[in-house]
């Protein structure tokens, strides 16, 4: 990208060198590797910022996954401190990564690693978060990559860092722009947190009913204590709903139909356990294998050397990479698309909505329910739930049994779980009616997750569209606000 693009007349171009803090060592590269190697790491202390704490794009800073040095060692390395609002750039390896030390961090300060660089700005000239948005933007990431000075690994030096350009509106405008972008980010983050909570609810319900068998054990405990079958049912209702006896009595009075449904659900759980090859399981439930309860499909990659398989394709085709950033176990889009001719090269064809996808290698265990018709590459076990188990049940079963799934993977170059090794994994099969009740509850949760994901995607696309226009002055803040308002009211 050339930086002769038009900006408003009252803005100007500057480099990091122009706007860095006046203090000594305001832009620095990390210490020599020998000064901060593994032998200096301790269990607790001062955190060291490494490449895994930064990202290419929207994650401002990953305030986790640290190694630590002692306070004495940190004092020895005090010239390499990073404080709140400092920007951190990767110097070697994945160049283009950038992060900003957050305001609400629990740490007083950090030490940067030998592969990172730190910038401290003159805040009379630059709002640090505005600078972060600029330097983490896709076109600046590309600009940094094109200034790679390394011969064997990607590298940028202090000279490159200090010469990086940025547009410079008055600080008050910088603050207004970054506040607006931050507001959109917060909407995205809050929606993501909602989805994480909903996913945890679905997991917790599955674990209670189908892993820990809590309603069954609640019944057994009452019966062993001399209680009646009616008392046992009430105990199971408590385990299912979380309501004690008094709350259940009030619930029956206020919501008699829902109370009746809860009681009917509780009665579906047996009152005894039995021994099986996988340990104790509910007495009347069957022991099966996952392969007997689903239909598995495999995939393929049409030749990338044949343009007719790919050019102007509009059919979703997925690789496990698509699932690597999907936190909410719902697949709504794919990075690549294929043509009808390309689809013809995949024997499993186009898989239907609600196919459960699990990556079978590199790594094993990414999971999602496809909410779009999709073709798959060879890196998946795709599960079509055409029998008695629902997609939501199968998804949570895979999640709960992931340690067992991973343990059955094999391979010399990378671990892979084959259909042959996956199919025999034992599955405790509850009654169909109980699966239906679980599915009704959890499908409602996943419907909310799906809708929230679509909103996240819409906000992300809008932010990425507005970002370059705001940061270059192409549009004003009122124009951006109007665009968001229109998008939210569609």
Steps between C-alpha positions, in 0.01 A plus 500: 500500500633844420450766760438783259129436552283798573440593862312805635689827471531543877658153539862420425721198444754401765731211577540323833830687541308828475251418772682269741544608860785740574641267766808296421438154355142583404530253213702190582557147387513214749807377690749251361359149504769383739372753755145371505518129409315206654751464784374829646130408497327447834150389602386845616639850467509765227334391173698490176322609183555260210347458156212289637375810686459694174296438188447600140184704526218544745628360831664796672704300750484145635555559870568132571735215415807671643834377613645690795833629627582581860474857626879509535540393138236751391691774680811394310292534180324820608593671173263261322187574701159537337230701676130573448429656158837398350481339155686173441611384153643162401855546372574147379278218381137600449570864416196723479374388839424789732340539842429771754548455875147532643381751755351235727792257518571335834876540453697811594731454203637243254837417344512459123668195350796508264266474199277795585529880476332765710376849414405768753324801349492867589136509610480873425532397136359148479220310667654150543177311424453701180856402409422136575203502264716649227798269535287184539294580189531256207676748272760587766561131573562459126724809497710360786533161329625671184778660705637165615879527540566135591680246288392174664208608721273806468657794685456871556747720686473822697569702187194352330291540815586866550427579135149349501253768384168599650242773437484754779168673569474731802504288818137583575402346164724200561321438829154533341592257220653238728208528745264420218704205373537378859122518545452266203770268637325493837171403337682215326674394823179512703321287244788252510473481879126435474567213261769353725256502790230333288744234380599430862130454584463240223813321618391505865158352419655219294754422773233492770264271311723281286845494661449538876144358492400739781120447478552121520734528797258738674228237473729224627606704803135558604398136451803372694400732785154339508315760298212427265506496122314833510773642723759368254325674211499827695874458565560453127289809430722694739813370325359600161360842590717615788183577702459373857174350633346835594589654165356198319173534694476865399594408142219242487250761614620777267591295191309169512566405136876556530500314831332204330765506225778507760345206685463302176867566422606384847300180460700413187813456709533152654540435873799266482847463347659192349853389427629518143834486323525879539402500869163562661226629269126560550325163531272510198727688261675319215874483444575560132778640279507846344542349152171313534308817582610734219598496134857617439615679185853575385616772264755598238677798344431558131820569309608858564668493157162477328339847490157367407478340846557832679455812288180686590395209721203563728477166684637498855805275537664468839834402648573480875654847471144637478431356846822625661344837585145377560451521877127437501485164318288639215630519140338777295756560226815359341815666376488326162223411258489242220302465179251229408781332305718506810221353711483213254851397608388445861324166546310612811354794305329789671427418864174628648442769760552361854784267403738476797857571393806382691853559376677166480857633481722804542359516764243241600191643662374827354120472518204679343148449371477614138215747456566513126510221240871423474755280326804390701864424442677187620575646846159425649279236646158634402204355690153493346248451779232308311413255777386548860770738624471870420784723371502687832533174695778370272688830518498498879581128510811567290598790725455293818691205352780696335777354721396150388477610136846657508647194672393286203676722247823376346759612248871567460490850346186622680226338705191392308184320607376264232141392446611148595628616838215745560203272431549253791513765775237395759188714532244476780168541318209653693134452404389680186249712692774630730720586202206691351445699822871583525505601134197727537672690782844515343389576144336815638838593651680438171241701312586801718872429451453487123310829490758666724780370278330653197485832683870466592586433136295799387666730755845367412443559130368848572797582724746377239324708234494816712850462643706615200252772414502643852874472549572670168236768543307377196182513704417698812383360830136610447502319164634184669234522770234528231637188326483298824150625574382396154662157534342437841155596370507275192 
